[in-house]
Amino acid sequence: MEKQVISLEFQIENDSAALPEHDLMLLAQASEAADKANAPYSGFCVGAAVLLENGHIITGNNQENPAYPSGLCAERVALFYASAQYPGVAVKAIAITARSHHGIIDRPIPPCGACRQVMADSENRSASEMRVIMRGHTGPVMICNSMSMLLPLSFVDEYLPK
Ligand code: THU
């Protein structure tokens, strides 16, 4: 049997001021979106800001529902809205941030598995890398230069026989 190893690369930046201006701007937009989250049940407010290849920025936040599974995460709200408005336009970067009514979120918030699948499909369809920038309400910033770092071996449309 052949053993294969996948290694993942990401960056941690403790000094926000050292980040590129466009990362900070995208994080600021994600933070603004988190302020408008509809999260009365979890008290966990997530914001996402998506930078498209055409220069547009689309933001989204988590939308909860009294029938809990009917809600949707911030990342998918933003990505689906971006795709609805600008179908086929590549996503260059996404910034994700979160705050909680129940305590300080002082570390980066990586997206849930379902959001990773949607992000991976978006990256795969556009054949261009999606930069993922993650931060809690405070604390360090975590950056992955490609979505494949967050979801290796993802299920992509090539697996579906046509
Ligand atoms: N949430 C997101 O918006 N994104 C994620 O990647 C993980 C979780 C939301 C869903 C729910 O409204 C709240 O955070 C608590 O799970």
Boltz pocket constraint, residues with backbone or C-beta under 6 A from the ligand:
constraints:
  - pocket:
      binder: B
      contacts: [[A, 38], [A, 39], [A, 42], [A, 44], [A, 45], [A, 46], [A, 61], [A, 62], [A, 63], [A, 64], [A, 71], [A, 72], [A, 73], [A, 74], [A, 75], [A, 110], [A, 111], [A, 112], [A, 115]]
      max_distance: 6.0
